[in-house]
């Protein structure tokens, strides 16, 4: 069930990337798609009735079902990279806005905006 929701988030993000002309809305769409991918990766590592992969005196049987921690670690890394990419993209958008006077892609590609 959660995989379908995550794929819907990816689809909504891709739709936003293809349909928007505002640079800030493009970054928001990219973040929505990234959240969908991260959610999908975490849901793949989930095991129904699984325990945390920690061996202790209470659960020292190695035949227990454990939740895979690798997708969670990869998603944490992905979140950090996504925040860095978002911060860089937003700073570039601010720079473009100050220099060109617009953040609309159609105006930027047609040479619109004032150059100082």
C-alpha positions as a Markdown table, in Angstrom:
| # | Residue | x | y | z |
|---|---|---|---|---|
| 1 | Unk | 0.0 | 0.0 | 0.0 |
| 2 | Unk | 2.8 | 2.4 | 0.9 |
| 3 | Unk | 4.6 | 1.6 | -2.3 |
| 4 | Unk | 1.6 | 2.9 | -4.3 |
| 5 | Unk | 1.5 | 6.1 | -2.3 |
| 6 | Unk | 5.2 | 6.6 | -2.8 |
| 7 | Unk | 4.9 | 6.1 | -6.6 |
| 8 | Unk | 2.0 | 8.6 | -6.6 |
| 9 | Unk | 4.3 | 11.1 | -5.0 |
| 10 | Unk | 7.0 | 10.5 | -7.6 |
| 11 | Unk | 4.4 | 10.9 | -10.4 |
| 12 | Unk | 3.2 | 14.1 | -8.8 |
| 13 | Unk | 6.7 | 15.4 | -8.6 |
| 14 | Unk | 7.5 | 14.5 | -12.2 |
| 15 | Unk | 4.3 | 16.1 | -13.4 |
| 16 | Unk | 5.3 | 19.3 | -11.5 |
| 17 | Unk | 8.7 | 19.2 | -13.1 |
| 18 | Unk | 7.2 | 18.9 | -16.6 |
| 19 | Unk | 4.4 | 21.4 | -16.2 |
| 20 | Unk | 5.8 | 24.3 | -14.2 |
| 21 | Unk | 7.8 | 27.2 | -15.5 |
| 22 | Unk | 8.6 | 28.9 | -12.1 |
| 23 | Unk | 12.0 | 27.8 | -10.8 |
| 24 | Unk | 10.9 | 27.6 | -7.2 |
| 25 | Unk | 8.0 | 25.4 | -8.1 |
| 26 | Unk | 10.4 | 23.2 | -10.0 |
| 27 | Unk | 12.5 | 22.8 | -6.9 |
| 28 | Unk | 9.4 | 21.9 | -4.8 |
| 29 | Unk | 8.4 | 19.4 | -7.4 |
| 30 | Unk | 11.8 | 17.8 | -7.3 |
| 31 | Unk | 11.6 | 17.6 | -3.5 |
| 32 | Unk | 8.2 | 15.9 | -3.8 |
| 33 | Unk | 9.6 | 13.3 | -6.2 |
| 34 | Unk | 12.6 | 12.8 | -3.9 |
| 35 | Unk | 10.3 | 12.2 | -0.9 |
| 36 | Unk | 8.4 | 9.6 | -2.9 |
| 37 | Unk | 11.6 | 7.8 | -3.9 |
| 38 | Unk | 12.9 | 7.8 | -0.3 |
| 39 | Unk | 9.6 | 6.5 | 1.0 |
| 40 | Unk | 9.7 | 3.7 | -1.6 |
| 41 | Unk | 13.2 | 2.7 | -0.6 |
| 42 | Unk | 12.3 | 2.6 | 3.1 |
| 43 | Unk | 9.2 | 0.6 | 2.4 |
| 44 | Unk | 11.2 | -2.0 | 0.5 |
| 45 | Unk | 13.3 | -2.7 | 3.6 |
| 46 | Unk | 10.3 | -3.2 | 5.9 |
| 47 | Unk | 9.5 | -6.7 | 7.1 |
| 48 | Unk | 6.0 | -7.4 | 8.5 |
| 49 | Unk | 6.5 | -8.3 | 12.2 |
| 50 | Unk | 10.2 | -7.7 | 11.9 |
| 51 | Unk | 12.3 | -6.5 | 14.9 |
| 52 | Unk | 15.1 | -4.0 | 15.1 |
| 53 | Unk | 18.4 | -5.7 | 14.0 |
| 54 | Unk | 20.0 | -5.5 | 17.4 |
| 55 | Unk | 21.0 | -8.7 | 19.2 |
| 56 | Unk | 20.6 | -8.6 | 22.9 |
| 57 | Unk | 20.0 | -10.9 | 25.8 |
| 58 | Unk | 16.2 | -10.6 | 25.2 |
| 59 | Unk | 16.4 | -11.5 | 21.5 |
| 60 | Unk | 19.6 | -13.3 | 20.8 |
| 61 | Unk | 18.1 | -15.8 | 18.3 |
| 62 | Unk | 19.6 | -15.1 | 14.9 |
| 63 | Unk | 16.6 | -16.7 | 13.2 |
| 64 | Unk | 14.3 | -13.8 | 14.1 |
| 65 | Unk | 12.9 | -11.6 | 11.3 |
| 66 | Unk | 14.8 | -8.4 | 11.2 |
| 67 | Unk | 14.0 | -5.2 | 9.4 |
| 68 | Unk | 16.8 | -4.4 | 6.9 |
| 69 | Unk | 18.7 | -1.3 | 8.1 |
| 70 | Unk | 20.6 | -0.6 | 4.9 |
| 71 | Unk | 17.7 | 1.2 | 3.0 |
| 72 | Unk | 17.2 | 3.4 | 6.1 |
| 73 | Unk | 20.9 | 4.4 | 6.0 |
| 74 | Unk | 20.8 | 5.1 | 2.3 |
| 75 | Unk | 17.7 | 7.2 | 2.7 |
| 76 | Unk | 19.4 | 9.2 | 5.5 |
| 77 | Unk | 22.3 | 9.9 | 3.1 |
| 78 | Unk | 19.8 | 10.8 | 0.4 |
| 79 | Unk | 18.0 | 13.3 | 2.6 |
| 80 | Unk | 21.3 | 15.1 | 3.5 |
| 81 | Unk | 22.2 | 15.2 | -0.2 |
| 82 | Unk | 18.7 | 16.5 | -1.1 |
| 83 | Unk | 18.9 | 19.3 | 1.4 |
| 84 | Unk | 22.3 | 20.3 | 0.0 |
| 85 | Unk | 21.0 | 20.3 | -3.6 |
| 86 | Unk | 17.9 | 22.2 | -2.6 |
| 87 | Unk | 19.9 | 24.9 | -0.8 |
| 88 | Unk | 22.3 | 25.3 | -3.7 |
| 89 | Unk | 19.4 | 25.4 | -6.2 |
| 90 | Unk | 17.5 | 28.0 | -4.2 |
| 91 | Unk | 20.7 | 30.2 | -3.8 |
| 92 | Unk | 21.1 | 30.0 | -7.6 |
| 93 | Unk | 17.5 | 31.0 | -8.1 |
| 94 | Unk | 18.0 | 34.0 | -5.8 |
| 95 | Unk | 21.1 | 34.9 | -7.9 |
| 96 | Unk | 19.2 | 34.5 | -11.2 |
| 97 | Unk | 16.3 | 36.6 | -9.8 |
| 98 | Unk | 18.6 | 39.4 | -8.8 |
| 99 | Unk | 20.5 | 39.5 | -12.1 |
| 100 | Unk | 17.7 | 38.8 | -14.6 |
| 101 | Unk | 14.6 | 40.1 | -12.7 |
| 102 | Unk | 12.6 | 37.0 | -13.2 |
| 103 | Unk | 12.4 | 33.3 | -12.2 |
| 104 | Unk | 10.1 | 32.2 | -15.1 |
| 105 | Unk | 11.9 | 29.8 | -17.4 |
| 106 | Unk | 10.1 | 31.0 | -20.6 |
| 107 | Unk | 11.2 | 34.6 | -19.9 |
| 108 | Unk | 14.8 | 33.5 | -19.1 |
| 109 | Unk | 15.1 | 31.4 | -22.3 |
| 110 | Unk | 13.7 | 34.2 | -24.5 |
| 111 | Unk | 16.2 | 36.7 | -23.1 |
| 112 | Unk | 13.6 | 38.6 | -21.1 |
| 113 | Unk | 14.4 | 40.5 | -18.0 |
| 114 | Unk | 16.7 | 43.5 | -17.5 |
| 115 | Unk | 20.5 | 43.1 | -17.3 |
| 116 | Unk | 22.3 | 45.6 | -15.2 |
